């Protein structure tokens, strides 16, 4: 079980999100979300290069081998998108 400081932090953040306009607090959390996307993309790229990596990715994502022709996952389907592309799509 986590200590009280963790609970306090979560409660403070929830209060902050409720009381602050989304346009302001989204700027605070954006770097964290961007870094998570970058790390996920790196993980999938490394995994795809390993023996049996494509099959592991299909299993993780719940993709049936029958759905993918020849059971091959190309890099485009692995990547969730570059951060720069996401920024263009959703704003900075």
C-alpha positions, 0 to 999 in steps of 0.5 A: 500500500502506498503512503499518505504522501502519494494519496495527498499528491493525487488529491492535490492534482485532482483538485488542481485539474478541477479548478484550473482550465484545461488549456493550462494544466494540459501544458503541465502534463504534455511533456510526460505524455509525450515522453511516454509515447516516445518510449512506447515507440522505441520499445515497439521498434526494438521488439519488432527487430527481435526474433518473433517480435512481430508475433509478440506485438500482435499478441500484446495488441490483440491482433489476430494473425489471420487479420494481418497478411502473412502475419507481418507487422510493418513499422507503420502499424507499430508506431503510434505516431511521432510527437511532432506529428501529434503536436501538429494534430492536437496543438502544442 
